[in-house]
Amino acid sequence: MAKSEFYDIIDMENIMVSIPNSSHFSLGTSPYYAHQHGLAIDIYQDLSLENYHVLSPVSGKIIKTKTMVAPKPKFKDGINKEYLTLICNSHHPKIIFKILHVKPNIREGEQIEKGDLIGSTIRNGYFAYWSSPHLHLEIRPYNDAIRARGGKVFSLLIKDNQSTNKESIKNKLKQIPLKIEKAFPEFFLAYLPEAFYYKLNPICGVKININGLNCILDGGIPQYKNGLVVFPHEDLLTSSNSIYFNNYKIGTLGNIRGKFGFFKFDRIKFLLNNEEIRGLSLYLAKFLPLLKIIPYKKSQFPIKSNSVQNLSIIPDELNNN
């Protein structure tokens, strides 16, 4: 893959992270600490369950590779190993890129560039059965590169050329038509109608509304309990603002850090064709991203690819159980 087919998602203090134009990524679609605090990025070159060869999102020198024991997976074809790769940033030697979930084909001391092949994805017991293979990336200080907590705060590279005019919240749809792109026993990959997306150039994601301002939602709703919001500009919102998806309140803004906001999902439910599902996994991309529809059990729905189905939401005030 040519390096021109990458674009930058982080460019700060001589720290650059770039991903293929065709990839999805997420900060919050995971229950683990780094994701719930906006300190890690998962990069998906593919959203199926098939493993694939990984292209590096960073440049630098390989300073450590390590094989570790992982929990035994509860799904077929998973492994009980985890792989750690540490890369010293080419432009800031006190910064380390920490990579997980990739079995490396590179060696300590080797210099790599963005777009180089660095290994292959794996799935292990840290994954849910519906989790797609991906590269997990953290930006770490040199003296604290491996620990599960901590990590360097970063922001996404968003061009400040979007309108910040507030809009009234449009009427909600009782049922949202979903275009099912691909159907798997574990989940469905689908598109919402185009009006349900919002772009903060160059990043696109699912649109939410906070105090009349359009923003992007990231995370696993509601299965991972916490959501992450991407704002168009800093200092536009305050905590305690309500968050609306399809004119339904899904949470209340809590902690704010730069262009990121963090919150806990309200007690909401999603239905697919009027039957309750586990939830939605959301992603960001340079294009209209797919979302993952996750049933409570495999093969719960007899749904085929290239079909249209209906998604609906039951907000907190209508939950009686």
KEKE-3310 file (N, C-alpha, C; in steps of 0.2 Angstrom, whole numbers, plus 5000, padded with zeros to 4 digits):
npx = (5004:5003:5011:5005:4992:4988:4982:4984:4979:4983:4994:5005:5016:5028:5024:5017:5003:4996:4984:4978:4968:4957:4953:4944:4943:4944:4942:4935:4928:4929:4930:4941:4954:4962:4955:4943:4946:4951:4964:4970:4970:4961:4964:4957:4959:4951:4934:4929:4930:4941:4959:4973:4987:4996:4998:5010:5006:5014:5031:5048:5060:5061:5061:5057:5050:5038:5032:5017:5006:4989:4972:4962:4953:4935:4930:4930:4945:4953:4968:4979:4988:4997:5004:5017:5023:5035:5039:5051:5048:5052:5053:5053:5062:5059:5046:5036:5028:5016:5011:4998:4990:4995:5005:5021:5032:5044:5060:5069:5078:5076:5072:5057:5045:5031:5017:5024:5025:5021:5017:5005:4987:4979:4968:4962:4959:4956:4948:4930:4918:4913:4922:4932:4948:4962:4974:4980:4984:4995:5001:5016:5025:5043:5048:5038:5032:5025:5015:4997:4989:4989:4998:5000:4991:4982:4976:4964:4967:4959:4953:4950:4938:4924:4907:4901:4888:4873:4861:4843:4836:4831:4816:4813:4816:4805:4809:4824:4830:4841:4855:4860:4876:4885:4882:4886:4887:4890:4888:4882:4887:4883:4875:4869:4856:4862:4860:4862:4875:4890:4903:4919:4931:4946:4937:4924:4909:4896:4882:4879:4869:4872:4867:4862:4873:4881:4890:4902:4900:4908:4911:4905:4889:4875:4884:4897:4896:4902:4903:4911:4914:4917:4922:4919:4927:4937:4932:4918:4908:4900:4901:4887:4879:4865:4865:4861:4854:4847:4837:4834:4838:4854:4863:4873:4884:4900:4916:4927:4940:4950:4946:4938:4924:4918:4906:4893:4883:4865:4852:4848:4840:4843:4834:4832:4823:4812:4816:4826:4844:4861:4869:4877:4892:4903:4912:4925:4930:4937:4927:4910:4907:4905:4894:4893:4881:4876:4870:4862:4865:4874:4869:4856:4847:4839:4845:4851:4865:4865:4852:4838:4835:4827:4831:4828:4826:4825:4823:4829:4818:4808:4811:4806:4811)
npy = (4994:5011:5025:5037:5034:5035:5044:5058:5056:5060:5073:5080:5089:5084:5071:5059:5050:5039:5033:5020:5026:5018:5013:5010:5017:5018:5026:5024:5011:5000:4991:4993:5001:5011:5015:5019:5031:5039:5037:5028:5021:5011:5003:4998:4989:4981:4975:4963:4946:4940:4938:4948:4956:4968:4986:4998:5012:5021:5029:5023:5016:4999:4994:4985:4968:4957:4942:4937:4929:4927:4928:4913:4912:4912:4909:4902:4898:4908:4913:4910:4920:4935:4949:4961:4976:4989:5005:5017:5034:5042:5056:5061:5056:5053:5048:5034:5022:5011:4995:4983:4967:4962:4951:4951:4953:4959:4965:4968:4983:4986:4998:5006:5012:5023:5013:5002:4984:4976:4965:4952:4952:4946:4937:4936:4931:4943:4949:4951:4940:4946:4955:4963:4959:4970:4984:4989:5005:5015:5030:5033:5039:5038:5032:5025:5014:5002:4999:4996:5006:5025:5034:5045:5060:5064:5072:5072:5075:5088:5098:5115:5120:5119:5123:5131:5134:5133:5120:5116:5102:5089:5081:5065:5048:5034:5022:5017:5016:5003:4999:4984:4979:4968:4952:4942:4928:4932:4946:4961:4972:4988:5002:5018:5030:5043:5056:5054:5055:5064:5076:5080:5087:5079:5068:5057:5052:5045:5055:5066:5077:5090:5102:5109:5108:5100:5085:5071:5054:5041:5024:5010:5007:5002:4994:4995:5004:5017:5032:5042:5058:5068:5084:5099:5110:5116:5121:5124:5117:5112:5103:5092:5095:5088:5074:5069:5057:5054:5062:5057:5056:5051:5051:5061:5074:5073:5073:5084:5085:5094:5092:5081:5073:5065:5052:5043:5031:5032:5022:5014:5005:4996:4990:4978:4976:4976:4968:4965:4970:4968:4979:4993:4995:5008:5018:5028:5036:5041:5042:5038:5029:5011:5004:4992:4980:4971:4957:4948:4934:4922:4921:4925:4932:4930:4937:4944:4949:4965:4969:4978:4984:4987:4999:5003:5014:5013:5024:5029:5034:5026:5013:5000:4989)
npz = (5000:4995:5003:5001:5002:5015:5029:5041:5058:5071:5075:5083:5093:5087:5086:5076:5070:5058:5047:5035:5022:5020:5032:5047:5064:5082:5098:5109:5109:5118:5133:5141:5151:5145:5134:5139:5144:5134:5129:5120:5104:5093:5078:5063:5049:5043:5046:5048:5055:5051:5052:5047:5038:5045:5043:5048:5058:5062:5063:5067:5078:5082:5099:5108:5108:5113:5119:5127:5140:5138:5142:5140:5125:5123:5111:5094:5086:5092:5102:5116:5118:5119:5111:5112:5106:5106:5100:5097:5095:5080:5079:5091:5103:5117:5117:5116:5106:5109:5105:5103:5101:5089:5080:5079:5064:5064:5071:5086:5086:5073:5060:5056:5044:5042:5035:5033:5033:5048:5055:5059:5063:5079:5088:5105:5122:5128:5119:5115:5109:5098:5094:5082:5073:5077:5078:5092:5099:5109:5115:5124:5138:5138:5150:5155:5148:5147:5156:5160:5163:5163:5151:5137:5135:5120:5105:5092:5075:5069:5057:5059:5052:5052:5053:5068:5071:5080:5080:5079:5086:5076:5072:5079:5073:5075:5070:5064:5048:5043:5033:5029:5027:5028:5034:5048:5059:5072:5072:5064:5050:5046:5039:5044:5039:5029:5035:5048:5051:5055:5050:5055:5048:5044:5049:5050:5059:5069:5072:5085:5097:5107:5117:5106:5098:5085:5086:5087:5090:5099:5103:5112:5113:5122:5128:5133:5143:5145:5136:5122:5116:5102:5100:5089:5092:5105:5122:5120:5126:5141:5156:5162:5151:5141:5131:5115:5104:5089:5094:5106:5123:5128:5138:5149:5148:5156:5162:5153:5141:5132:5115:5118:5126:5140:5146:5155:5148:5148:5155:5142:5129:5114:5099:5087:5073:5082:5092:5106:5107:5111:5109:5100:5091:5088:5076:5069:5054:5038:5029:5027:5041:5044:5056:5070:5073:5087:5092:5106:5106:5095:5078:5081:5073:5058:5046:5031:5021:5012:5014:5021:5037:5053:5066:5083:5097:5115:5127:5143:5151:5147:5150:5160:5166)
capx = (5000:5007:5011:5001:4985:4987:4981:4986:4974:4987:5000:5006:5023:5032:5021:5012:5000:4993:4981:4976:4962:4951:4952:4940:4947:4940:4945:4931:4924:4932:4929:4948:4955:4965:4950:4937:4949:4953:4971:4972:4967:4961:4964:4954:4960:4945:4930:4927:4933:4947:4965:4976:4993:4996:5003:5012:5003:5020:5038:5052:5064:5059:5065:5056:5045:5037:5026:5014:5001:4983:4966:4960:4947:4929:4927:4934:4951:4957:4974:4980:4994:4997:5010:5018:5029:5037:5043:5053:5046:5057:5054:5053:5064:5056:5040:5036:5022:5015:5006:4996:4986:4999:5010:5026:5037:5050:5065:5072:5083:5075:5069:5052:5042:5023:5015:5028:5021:5024:5015:4998:4983:4977:4962:4964:4954:4955:4943:4924:4917:4911:4927:4936:4955:4964:4980:4979:4990:4995:5007:5018:5032:5049:5050:5032:5029:5021:5009:4991:4986:4993:4998:5000:4985:4982:4970:4963:4969:4953:4954:4945:4934:4917:4902:4899:4881:4869:4855:4838:4836:4826:4811:4816:4813:4804:4813:4829:4832:4848:4857:4865:4881:4888:4880:4890:4883:4891:4886:4880:4890:4878:4875:4864:4855:4867:4858:4864:4883:4893:4910:4924:4936:4943:4935:4917:4906:4889:4881:4874:4868:4873:4865:4861:4879:4883:4897:4903:4899:4912:4911:4900:4883:4877:4887:4903:4894:4904:4904:4916:4912:4922:4919:4922:4932:4938:4928:4911:4903:4902:4898:4880:4874:4862:4868:4855:4855:4840:4832:4833:4843:4857:4868:4874:4891:4904:4923:4929:4947:4951:4940:4935:4920:4916:4900:4890:4876:4859:4849:4845:4840:4842:4830:4833:4816:4808:4819:4832:4851:4866:4871:4881:4899:4904:4919:4927:4934:4938:4921:4904:4909:4900:4893:4892:4875:4878:4864:4864:4868:4875:4863:4849:4842:4840:4846:4856:4868:4862:4845:4836:4831:4825:4834:4825:4830:4821:4827:4829:4812:4803:4813:4803:4814)
capy = (5000:5017:5029:5042:5031:5036:5051:5059:5057:5063:5076:5085:5089:5079:5064:5058:5044:5039:5026:5019:5029:5014:5010:5012:5017:5020:5028:5021:5005:4994:4992:4993:5008:5016:5017:5022:5037:5042:5036:5023:5020:5004:5004:4992:4988:4977:4974:4956:4942:4937:4941:4951:4959:4975:4991:5002:5019:5026:5028:5023:5011:4994:4994:4979:4964:4952:4937:4937:4925:4931:4924:4909:4914:4908:4908:4898:4901:4913:4911:4913:4924:4943:4952:4968:4979:4995:5008:5023:5038:5045:5063:5063:5050:5052:5045:5027:5019:5004:4991:4976:4962:4961:4946:4955:4950:4964:4963:4974:4987:4988:5005:5005:5018:5022:5009:4996:4978:4975:4958:4950:4953:4940:4937:4932:4931:4950:4951:4948:4935:4950:4960:4962:4960:4977:4986:4994:5009:5020:5035:5032:5042:5033:5028:5021:5012:4995:4999:4996:5013:5030:5036:5052:5063:5067:5075:5070:5081:5090:5105:5120:5124:5117:5128:5129:5137:5128:5118:5113:5095:5087:5076:5058:5042:5029:5016:5020:5010:5001:4995:4979:4978:4961:4948:4937:4925:4936:4953:4964:4978:4992:5010:5022:5035:5048:5061:5052:5055:5071:5076:5085:5086:5074:5062:5056:5047:5045:5062:5067:5084:5093:5109:5111:5108:5093:5082:5064:5049:5035:5019:5004:5010:5004:4988:4997:5009:5024:5035:5047:5063:5072:5091:5102:5115:5116:5126:5125:5114:5112:5096:5092:5095:5082:5071:5067:5053:5054:5066:5053:5057:5044:5052:5068:5075:5073:5076:5086:5086:5097:5091:5075:5073:5058:5052:5036:5030:5031:5015:5014:4999:4996:4985:4977:4973:4976:4963:4968:4968:4970:4986:4995:4997:5014:5019:5034:5035:5047:5041:5036:5023:5006:5002:4985:4978:4966:4953:4944:4928:4921:4918:4927:4935:4927:4943:4943:4955:4969:4970:4984:4982:4993:5000:5008:5015:5014:5028:5028:5035:5021:5007:4998:4983)
capz = (5000:4995:5009:5000:5004:5022:5031:5048:5063:5076:5073:5089:5097:5083:5086:5071:5069:5052:5045:5028:5020:5020:5038:5053:5070:5087:5104:5115:5108:5121:5140:5145:5154:5141:5129:5142:5146:5128:5129:5115:5097:5089:5071:5060:5042:5041:5052:5049:5060:5048:5053:5041:5038:5048:5041:5053:5058:5065:5061:5073:5079:5087:5105:5111:5106:5119:5119:5134:5141:5138:5144:5135:5122:5123:5104:5090:5082:5096:5105:5123:5118:5118:5108:5113:5102:5108:5095:5099:5090:5076:5079:5098:5106:5124:5116:5114:5103:5112:5100:5106:5097:5082:5081:5075:5060:5065:5076:5090:5083:5066:5059:5052:5042:5041:5030:5033:5036:5054:5058:5058:5069:5082:5093:5111:5127:5129:5114:5115:5103:5092:5092:5076:5074:5076:5081:5098:5099:5114:5115:5131:5140:5138:5156:5157:5141:5146:5161:5157:5165:5161:5144:5135:5132:5113:5102:5085:5070:5066:5054:5062:5047:5052:5056:5075:5072:5084:5076:5083:5086:5072:5074:5080:5070:5079:5068:5059:5043:5043:5027:5031:5022:5029:5040:5051:5065:5078:5072:5057:5049:5043:5038:5046:5034:5029:5040:5055:5052:5055:5048:5058:5043:5039:5052:5050:5063:5071:5074:5091:5098:5113:5118:5099:5094:5082:5088:5085:5096:5098:5109:5112:5116:5129:5131:5137:5149:5144:5129:5121:5112:5099:5098:5083:5095:5112:5126:5117:5130:5148:5159:5163:5145:5139:5124:5111:5098:5086:5098:5112:5128:5129:5143:5152:5148:5162:5161:5147:5140:5125:5111:5120:5131:5142:5149:5155:5145:5152:5154:5136:5125:5106:5096:5079:5071:5088:5097:5110:5105:5116:5107:5094:5091:5083:5073:5065:5048:5033:5025:5032:5044:5046:5063:5071:5077:5091:5095:5112:5104:5088:5074:5084:5068:5051:5042:5026:5018:5007:5016:5025:5043:5057:5072:5087:5104:5121:5131:5150:5154:5145:5153:5166:5170)
cpx = (5004:5006:5006:4993:4984:4985:4982:4979:4977:4993:5001:5013:5027:5030:5016:5010:4996:4990:4979:4969:4956:4950:4947:4945:4942:4944:4941:4927:4928:4931:4935:4950:4957:4960:4944:4940:4952:4960:4974:4967:4967:4960:4962:4955:4954:4941:4927:4931:4940:4954:4968:4983:4992:5001:5004:5009:5008:5026:5042:5056:5061:5063:5063:5050:5044:5031:5023:5008:4994:4977:4964:4953:4941:4926:4932:4940:4955:4963:4974:4986:4993:5004:5011:5024:5029:5041:5044:5052:5052:5059:5054:5055:5062:5049:5040:5029:5021:5009:5005:4992:4989:5005:5016:5030:5043:5054:5067:5078:5082:5071:5063:5049:5034:5022:5019:5024:5025:5022:5008:4993:4981:4971:4963:4958:4952:4949:4936:4923:4916:4917:4931:4943:4957:4971:4978:4985:4989:5001:5009:5024:5037:5050:5043:5028:5025:5015:5002:4987:4991:4993:4998:4994:4987:4976:4970:4965:4963:4954:4948:4941:4927:4913:4901:4892:4877:4863:4849:4838:4830:4822:4814:4812:4811:4808:4817:4831:4839:4849:4862:4870:4884:4884:4884:4885:4884:4888:4884:4884:4884:4879:4869:4862:4860:4866:4861:4872:4885:4900:4914:4930:4943:4940:4927:4915:4899:4887:4876:4874:4868:4872:4864:4867:4880:4890:4897:4903:4904:4911:4906:4894:4877:4882:4894:4902:4896:4905:4909:4913:4917:4919:4923:4928:4932:4933:4922:4906:4905:4899:4891:4876:4872:4865:4862:4857:4848:4835:4830:4839:4847:4862:4869:4882:4895:4910:4924:4937:4948:4945:4936:4930:4919:4910:4898:4884:4871:4857:4845:4845:4840:4838:4831:4827:4812:4810:4826:4839:4855:4868:4874:4888:4900:4911:4919:4931:4934:4931:4916:4906:4903:4899:4891:4886:4876:4872:4867:4867:4869:4869:4856:4844:4844:4840:4852:4859:4864:4854:4844:4832:4830:4828:4829:4828:4824:4825:4825:4822:4807:4805:4810:4806:4820)
cpy = (5006:5021:5035:5040:5032:5043:5052:5059:5060:5067:5082:5084:5084:5072:5063:5051:5044:5033:5026:5023:5025:5011:5013:5013:5019:5022:5024:5015:4999:4996:4993:5001:5013:5019:5021:5029:5041:5042:5031:5023:5013:5006:4997:4993:4984:4975:4967:4952:4939:4941:4943:4954:4966:4980:4996:5009:5024:5024:5028:5017:5006:4993:4988:4975:4959:4948:4936:4932:4929:4926:4919:4911:4910:4908:4904:4902:4907:4909:4913:4916:4931:4945:4959:4970:4987:4999:5015:5028:5042:5052:5065:5057:5048:5049:5038:5025:5012:5001:4985:4973:4961:4957:4949:4951:4955:4962:4969:4977:4989:4994:5003:5012:5017:5018:5003:4990:4976:4968:4957:4951:4946:4942:4933:4933:4938:4952:4948:4944:4939:4955:4958:4963:4968:4978:4991:4998:5014:5024:5035:5036:5036:5029:5025:5019:5006:4995:4999:5003:5018:5031:5043:5054:5065:5069:5073:5076:5082:5097:5110:5124:5122:5123:5126:5132:5131:5127:5116:5106:5093:5082:5069:5053:5037:5023:5019:5014:5009:4997:4990:4977:4971:4958:4943:4934:4929:4943:4955:4970:4982:4999:5013:5027:5040:5054:5060:5052:5063:5071:5082:5084:5085:5068:5063:5051:5048:5052:5062:5075:5085:5100:5112:5111:5101:5091:5075:5060:5043:5031:5014:5005:5004:4999:4990:5003:5016:5026:5040:5051:5067:5079:5094:5107:5114:5122:5128:5123:5114:5105:5098:5094:5089:5080:5067:5063:5052:5057:5062:5055:5051:5045:5060:5069:5076:5077:5078:5087:5088:5096:5085:5076:5066:5058:5044:5036:5029:5024:5014:5007:5000:4989:4984:4973:4971:4970:4966:4965:4970:4977:4987:4997:5002:5015:5025:5032:5041:5047:5039:5029:5018:5006:4995:4984:4972:4962:4950:4938:4927:4919:4920:4929:4932:4933:4941:4949:4958:4969:4976:4982:4988:4993:5005:5008:5016:5018:5026:5029:5030:5014:5006:4993:4985)
cpz = (5000:5001:5008:5001:5011:5024:5039:5053:5070:5073:5078:5092:5094:5084:5081:5070:5063:5050:5038:5027:5021:5027:5043:5059:5076:5093:5110:5114:5111:5129:5144:5146:5149:5136:5133:5145:5140:5127:5124:5109:5095:5082:5067:5052:5039:5047:5052:5054:5058:5050:5047:5043:5040:5045:5046:5053:5060:5062:5067:5073:5084:5093:5109:5108:5111:5118:5126:5134:5141:5140:5138:5132:5123:5116:5100:5087:5086:5099:5112:5124:5117:5115:5109:5109:5104:5102:5097:5093:5086:5077:5086:5102:5113:5123:5113:5111:5106:5108:5103:5100:5090:5084:5076:5070:5059:5071:5080:5086:5075:5065:5054:5050:5042:5035:5029:5036:5042:5058:5056:5064:5072:5086:5099:5116:5130:5125:5116:5109:5097:5090:5086:5077:5073:5079:5086:5099:5105:5113:5123:5132:5140:5144:5159:5151:5141:5151:5157:5158:5163:5153:5142:5132:5125:5111:5095:5081:5066:5064:5057:5057:5047:5056:5064:5076:5075:5080:5081:5081:5081:5075:5074:5075:5075:5077:5063:5054:5042:5036:5029:5026:5022:5035:5042:5057:5071:5078:5064:5056:5044:5043:5040:5040:5035:5034:5047:5056:5052:5053:5052:5054:5046:5042:5052:5055:5064:5074:5081:5092:5105:5114:5111:5095:5091:5084:5085:5091:5094:5104:5108:5116:5116:5132:5135:5142:5148:5137:5128:5115:5109:5097:5092:5086:5102:5115:5123:5122:5137:5151:5161:5157:5143:5132:5121:5105:5095:5091:5105:5117:5129:5135:5145:5152:5155:5161:5154:5146:5133:5121:5112:5126:5133:5146:5150:5152:5150:5151:5148:5133:5118:5104:5089:5077:5077:5093:5100:5108:5111:5115:5101:5096:5086:5082:5070:5059:5043:5029:5030:5035:5045:5054:5064:5076:5080:5094:5102:5111:5097:5085:5077:5078:5061:5046:5037:5024:5013:5008:5020:5031:5047:5064:5076:5094:5109:5126:5139:5153:5152:5147:5160:5170:5173)
residu = (MET:ALA:LYS:SER:GLU:PHE:TYR:ASP:ILE:ILE:ASP:MET:GLU:ASN:ILE:MET:VAL:SER:ILE:PRO:ASN:SER:SER:HIS:PHE:SER:LEU:GLY:THR:SER:PRO:TYR:TYR:ALA:HIS:GLN:HIS:GLY:LEU:ALA:ILE:ASP:ILE:TYR:GLN:ASP:LEU:SER:LEU:GLU:ASN:TYR:HIS:VAL:LEU:SER:PRO:VAL:SER:GLY:LYS:ILE:ILE:LYS:THR:LYS:THR:MET:VAL:ALA:PRO:LYS:PRO:LYS:PHE:LYS:ASP:GLY:ILE:ASN:LYS:GLU:TYR:LEU:THR:LEU:ILE:CYS:ASN:SER:HIS:HIS:PRO:LYS:ILE:ILE:PHE:LYS:ILE:LEU:HIS:VAL:LYS:PRO:ASN:ILE:ARG:GLU:GLY:GLU:GLN:ILE:GLU:LYS:GLY:ASP:LEU:ILE:GLY:SER:THR:ILE:ARG:ASN:GLY:TYR:PHE:ALA:TYR:TRP:SER:SER:PRO:HIS:LEU:HIS:LEU:GLU:ILE:ARG:PRO:TYR:ASN:ASP:ALA:ILE:ARG:ALA:ARG:GLY:GLY:LYS:VAL:PHE:SER:LEU:LEU:ILE:LYS:ASP:ASN:GLN:SER:THR:ASN:LYS:GLU:SER:ILE:LYS:ASN:LYS:LEU:LYS:GLN:ILE:PRO:LEU:LYS:ILE:GLU:LYS:ALA:PHE:PRO:GLU:PHE:PHE:LEU:ALA:TYR:LEU:PRO:GLU:ALA:PHE:TYR:TYR:LYS:LEU:ASN:PRO:ILE:CYS:GLY:VAL:LYS:ILE:ASN:ILE:ASN:GLY:LEU:ASN:CYS:ILE:LEU:ASP:GLY:GLY:ILE:PRO:GLN:TYR:LYS:ASN:GLY:LEU:VAL:VAL:PHE:PRO:HIS:GLU:ASP:LEU:LEU:THR:SER:SER:ASN:SER:ILE:TYR:PHE:ASN:ASN:TYR:LYS:ILE:GLY:THR:LEU:GLY:ASN:ILE:ARG:GLY:LYS:PHE:GLY:PHE:PHE:LYS:PHE:ASP:ARG:ILE:LYS:PHE:LEU:LEU:ASN:ASN:GLU:GLU:ILE:ARG:GLY:LEU:SER:LEU:TYR:LEU:ALA:LYS:PHE:LEU:PRO:LEU:LEU:LYS:ILE:ILE:PRO:TYR:LYS:LYS:SER:GLN:PHE:PRO:ILE:LYS:SER:ASN:SER:VAL:GLN:ASN:LEU:SER:ILE:ILE:PRO:ASP:GLU:LEU:ASN:ASN:ASN)
# end
